[in-house]
Amino acid sequence: MRPYTVKQIQTFIEVAKEKSISKAAENLHVTQPAISMQIKQLEDVFGLALIEPMGRNIQLTSAGWEFLSRAKSVLSELKDLESAMANHLNLGQGEISLGIVTTTKYFVPMLLVEFRKLFPGIKITLKIDNRENILAMLSRNEVDLVIMGRVPKEMGCTATPFATNPMAIVSGPTHPMSRRKQATFSDLNDQEFVVREKASGTRQAMERMFEFHKIKLNIAMEMPSNETIKQAVMAGMGLSFLSLRTVRHEIASGHIVLLDIVGLPHIGHWYITHRAQKKLAPAALAFKEFVIEQAGPRINVWA
């Protein structure tokens, strides 16, 4: 098999992302014929078509889709290699790709600020999404480390808890439940809830809790954002089950009420996670150690 280059792989990934030769050429600041030549050379190496025309754009062949998935993993491994070698020269440098579930955005940015005070030369790329999509990135080796609330059982991971994640049911200040004392789960049977999307870890935790207590979940509306849910709860649309890390300020100001329900809050944990077989570069290892040692006390102050 003839050799192929990292540049050809990067070109293919850009074409696949844009679904267009012309847009990829524009992004990479080269001509369209140069892009086409790179793709053609890559296809010649394997003797397979990786892309095919679709109107004015292109689409990936079945071989192209598999190549794309594996190519991203290859580039991620090469990035790890470069980072590891760079850190032999200067342990204060390197790159980290960090994936976080959406609920953690209320405290992770502040952790990053503190970490960069210690290691200003380390570059961090942050990817924020729901649990399902973050796990997909982890499985494809697109992220070095993940911060999430529930450790995946479906893949071999190393996970270390570093902070609590209290979750409870909240309402707007005028909701009848806001004045109830020592309410039980059975009192929730007829209540409407504003909930996160099914791929969310918060939604999954809520469904497990309701199933355990044999309570029917009556969904008024599904929303993909904690911020939107908070606004809906304050407007009186219904109750919601949220991480208390996300509503600390609204509860303090009286715009949202923490309901008094026996058995709540439910105390989960935040974990820093990575694939068990992944050898962390020094920069990623430094961040993991920082989170384990310092994140918990800091988060308790912030959120």
C-alpha positions as CSV (number, residue, x, y, z in Angstrom):
1,M,0.0,0.0,0.0
2,R,1.3,3.4,-0.9
3,P,1.9,5.9,1.9
4,Y,-0.6,8.6,2.6
5,T,-0.2,11.8,4.6
6,V,-1.7,13.5,7.6
7,K,-2.5,16.4,5.3
8,Q,-4.7,14.1,3.1
9,I,-6.5,12.9,6.1
10,Q,-7.1,16.4,7.4
11,T,-8.3,17.5,3.9
12,F,-10.8,14.6,3.8
13,I,-12.2,15.4,7.2
14,E,-12.7,19.0,6.1
15,V,-14.5,17.9,2.9
16,A,-16.7,15.5,4.9
17,K,-17.6,18.3,7.4
18,E,-18.5,20.8,4.7
19,K,-19.9,18.3,2.2
20,S,-18.4,20.5,-0.4
21,I,-15.0,20.6,-2.2
22,S,-15.3,24.4,-2.7
23,K,-16.1,25.2,0.9
24,A,-13.3,22.9,2.1
25,A,-10.9,24.7,-0.3
26,E,-12.0,28.1,1.0
27,N,-11.5,27.0,4.7
28,L,-8.1,25.5,4.0
29,H,-7.0,28.4,1.8
30,V,-6.1,26.2,-1.2
31,T,-7.6,25.7,-4.7
32,Q,-10.4,23.3,-5.5
33,P,-8.2,21.2,-7.8
34,A,-5.7,20.9,-4.9
35,I,-8.5,19.5,-2.7
36,S,-9.7,17.1,-5.4
37,M,-6.2,15.9,-5.9
38,Q,-5.7,15.2,-2.2
39,I,-8.9,13.2,-2.1
40,K,-8.1,11.3,-5.3
41,Q,-4.7,10.3,-4.0
42,L,-6.2,9.1,-0.8
43,E,-8.8,7.0,-2.7
44,D,-6.1,5.6,-4.9
45,V,-4.2,4.3,-1.9
46,F,-7.1,2.2,-0.8
47,G,-8.7,1.5,-4.2
48,L,-12.0,2.7,-2.9
49,A,-14.3,5.7,-3.5
50,L,-14.6,7.7,-0.3
51,I,-16.9,10.5,-1.7
52,E,-19.4,10.8,-4.5
53,P,-21.3,13.7,-6.0
54,M,-24.7,14.7,-4.8
55,G,-26.0,17.7,-6.8
56,R,-23.6,20.6,-6.3
57,N,-22.2,19.0,-3.1
58,I,-20.8,15.6,-2.2
59,Q,-21.7,12.8,0.1
60,L,-19.7,10.1,1.7
61,T,-19.7,6.5,0.5
62,S,-20.1,3.7,3.1
63,A,-16.3,3.3,3.0
64,G,-16.0,7.1,3.4
65,W,-18.1,7.1,6.6
66,E,-15.9,4.4,8.2
67,F,-12.7,6.2,7.1
68,L,-14.0,9.4,8.6
69,S,-14.7,7.8,12.0
70,R,-11.3,6.1,12.1
71,A,-9.5,9.2,10.7
72,K,-10.7,11.3,13.6
73,S,-9.4,8.8,16.1
74,V,-6.0,8.7,14.2
75,L,-5.7,12.5,14.4
76,S,-6.6,12.5,18.1
77,E,-3.8,9.9,18.7
78,L,-1.4,12.0,16.8
79,K,-2.4,15.1,18.8
80,D,-1.7,13.1,22.0
81,L,1.7,12.1,20.6
82,E,2.7,15.7,19.8
83,S,1.4,16.9,23.2
84,A,3.4,14.2,25.0
85,M,6.6,15.1,23.1
86,A,6.1,18.8,23.6
87,N,5.7,18.2,27.4
88,H,9.1,16.6,27.5
89,L,10.5,20.0,26.5
90,N,8.2,22.0,28.7
91,L,5.8,20.4,31.2
92,G,3.8,23.6,31.3
93,Q,2.7,23.3,27.7
94,G,0.4,21.0,25.8
95,E,-3.2,20.7,24.6
96,I,-6.3,19.2,26.2
97,S,-9.6,18.3,24.6
98,L,-12.2,18.4,27.4
99,G,-15.8,17.2,27.0
100,I,-18.5,18.3,29.5
101,V,-22.2,17.7,29.9
102,T,-24.3,20.8,29.7
103,T,-25.2,21.0,33.4
104,T,-21.5,21.4,34.3
105,K,-21.1,24.6,32.4
106,Y,-22.2,26.4,35.6
107,F,-18.9,25.6,37.3
108,V,-16.4,24.2,34.7
109,P,-15.4,27.6,33.2
110,M,-14.4,28.9,36.7
111,L,-12.3,25.7,37.1
112,L,-10.6,26.4,33.8
113,V,-9.7,29.9,34.9
114,E,-8.1,28.7,38.1
115,F,-6.2,25.9,36.2
116,R,-4.8,28.3,33.6
117,K,-3.4,30.4,36.4
118,L,-1.3,27.4,37.3
119,F,-0.6,26.3,33.7
120,P,-1.0,29.3,31.4
121,G,0.8,27.5,28.5
122,I,-1.7,24.7,28.3
123,K,-4.4,25.1,25.7
124,I,-7.8,23.7,26.4
125,T,-10.5,23.0,23.8
126,L,-14.0,22.7,25.4
127,K,-16.8,20.7,24.0
128,I,-20.3,21.0,25.6
129,D,-23.2,18.7,24.8
130,N,-25.7,16.3,26.4
131,R,-24.6,13.0,27.9
132,E,-25.3,10.9,24.9
133,N,-23.3,13.1,22.5
134,I,-20.4,13.5,25.0
135,L,-20.2,9.7,25.4
136,A,-20.1,9.4,21.6
137,M,-17.1,11.8,21.5
138,L,-15.4,9.7,24.2
139,S,-15.9,6.5,22.3
140,R,-14.4,8.0,19.2
141,N,-11.4,9.3,21.1
142,E,-12.3,12.9,20.2
143,V,-11.9,14.1,23.8
144,D,-9.1,13.4,26.3
145,L,-11.2,13.9,29.4
146,V,-14.9,14.1,30.2
147,I,-16.7,15.7,33.2
148,M,-20.1,14.1,33.7
149,G,-22.6,12.9,36.3
150,R,-23.0,9.2,35.7
151,V,-20.1,6.9,34.7
152,P,-20.8,5.0,31.5
153,K,-21.1,1.2,31.9
154,E,-21.1,0.5,28.2
155,M,-17.4,1.3,27.7
156,G,-14.3,0.7,29.8
157,C,-13.6,4.0,31.6
158,T,-11.6,5.3,34.6
159,A,-13.8,7.6,36.6
160,T,-13.0,9.6,39.8
161,P,-15.6,11.5,41.8
162,F,-14.6,15.0,42.7
163,A,-17.8,16.9,43.8
164,T,-21.4,16.2,44.8
165,N,-24.3,16.8,42.5
166,P,-27.5,17.4,44.6
167,M,-30.7,17.2,42.5
168,A,-34.2,18.1,43.5
169,I,-37.6,19.3,42.4
170,V,-38.2,23.0,42.0
171,S,-41.1,25.3,41.2
172,G,-42.0,28.9,40.6
173,P,-42.8,31.0,43.7
174,T,-46.5,31.1,43.0
175,H,-46.9,27.3,42.4
176,P,-49.2,25.6,45.1
177,M,-46.5,23.1,45.8
178,S,-44.1,25.8,46.8
179,R,-45.9,26.2,50.1
180,R,-46.2,22.5,51.0
181,K,-44.1,21.1,53.8
182,Q,-42.9,17.5,54.0
183,A,-44.6,16.5,50.7
184,T,-44.2,13.0,49.5
185,F,-43.6,11.6,46.0
186,S,-47.2,10.6,45.7
187,D,-48.1,14.3,45.8
188,L,-46.3,14.6,42.4
189,N,-48.7,12.3,40.6
190,D,-50.9,15.0,39.1
191,Q,-48.2,17.6,38.6
192,E,-46.9,18.8,35.2
193,F,-43.1,18.8,34.6
194,V,-40.8,20.7,32.3
195,V,-38.0,18.3,31.5
196,R,-34.7,18.0,29.7
197,E,-34.3,16.0,26.5
198,K,-34.1,12.2,26.8
199,A,-30.3,12.1,26.0
200,S,-29.7,14.3,29.1
201,G,-28.2,12.8,32.2
202,T,-30.6,14.9,34.4
203,R,-33.6,13.4,32.5
204,Q,-32.3,9.9,32.9
205,A,-31.8,10.4,36.7
206,M,-35.3,11.8,37.0
207,E,-36.9,8.9,35.1
208,R,-35.0,6.4,37.3
209,M,-36.2,8.2,40.4
210,F,-39.9,8.3,39.3
211,E,-39.8,4.7,38.3
212,F,-38.4,3.7,41.7
213,H,-41.2,5.6,43.5
214,K,-43.8,4.3,41.0
215,I,-44.8,7.8,40.0
216,K,-46.1,8.7,36.5
217,L,-44.1,11.4,34.9
218,N,-46.5,14.0,33.4
219,I,-44.5,16.0,30.9
220,A,-45.8,19.5,30.0
221,M,-42.8,20.3,27.8
222,E,-39.4,19.0,26.9
223,M,-36.5,21.5,26.5
224,P,-32.8,21.0,25.7
225,S,-31.5,23.8,28.0
226,N,-31.4,24.3,31.8
227,E,-31.7,28.0,31.3
228,T,-34.9,27.7,29.2
229,I,-36.3,25.3,31.8
230,K,-35.6,27.8,34.6
231,Q,-37.5,30.5,32.7
232,A,-40.4,28.1,32.1
233,V,-40.5,27.2,35.8
234,M,-40.4,30.8,36.9
235,A,-43.3,31.5,34.5
236,G,-45.4,28.9,36.1
237,M,-45.3,26.2,33.3
238,G,-44.7,23.4,35.8
239,L,-42.2,21.8,38.1
240,S,-38.8,20.5,37.2
241,F,-36.1,18.2,38.4
242,L,-32.7,20.0,38.2
243,S,-29.2,19.9,39.6
244,L,-29.2,22.4,42.5
245,R,-25.8,23.6,41.2
246,T,-27.7,25.2,38.3
247,V,-30.3,27.1,40.3
248,R,-28.4,28.4,43.3
249,H,-28.8,32.0,42.5
250,E,-32.5,31.8,41.5
251,I,-33.3,30.0,44.8
252,A,-31.4,32.7,46.7
253,S,-33.3,35.5,45.0
254,G,-36.7,33.8,45.5
255,H,-37.4,33.4,41.7
256,I,-37.4,29.6,42.1
257,V,-38.4,27.6,45.1
258,L,-36.8,24.3,46.3
259,L,-39.7,22.0,47.1
260,D,-39.7,20.3,50.5
261,I,-40.1,16.7,49.5
262,V,-39.2,13.8,51.7
263,G,-36.2,11.9,50.3
264,L,-34.8,14.8,48.3
265,P,-32.4,16.2,47.4
266,H,-30.9,13.2,45.6
267,I,-27.1,13.3,46.0
268,G,-25.2,12.2,42.9
269,H,-21.6,13.0,42.0
270,W,-19.6,14.6,39.3
271,Y,-16.8,12.5,37.8
272,I,-13.8,13.2,35.7
273,T,-13.6,10.3,33.2
274,H,-11.4,9.0,30.4
275,R,-11.1,5.8,28.5
276,A,-9.3,3.2,30.6
277,Q,-6.8,2.3,27.9
278,K,-6.0,6.0,27.1
279,K,-2.5,7.1,28.2
280,L,-3.0,10.7,29.3
281,A,-0.5,13.2,28.1
282,P,1.1,15.3,30.9
283,A,-1.2,18.2,30.3
284,A,-4.3,16.1,30.6
285,L,-2.9,14.3,33.6
286,A,-2.2,17.7,35.3
287,F,-5.8,18.8,34.7
288,K,-7.2,15.6,36.0
289,E,-5.1,15.9,39.2
290,F,-6.2,19.5,39.6
291,V,-9.9,18.6,39.4
292,I,-9.6,15.7,41.8
293,E,-7.6,17.7,44.4
294,Q,-9.2,21.2,44.1
295,A,-12.5,21.2,42.3
296,G,-14.8,20.0,45.0
297,P,-14.1,22.8,47.6
298,R,-14.1,25.5,44.8
299,I,-17.5,24.3,43.4
300,N,-19.1,24.4,46.8
301,V,-18.2,28.1,46.9
302,W,-19.3,28.9,43.4
303,A,-22.4,26.8,42.7
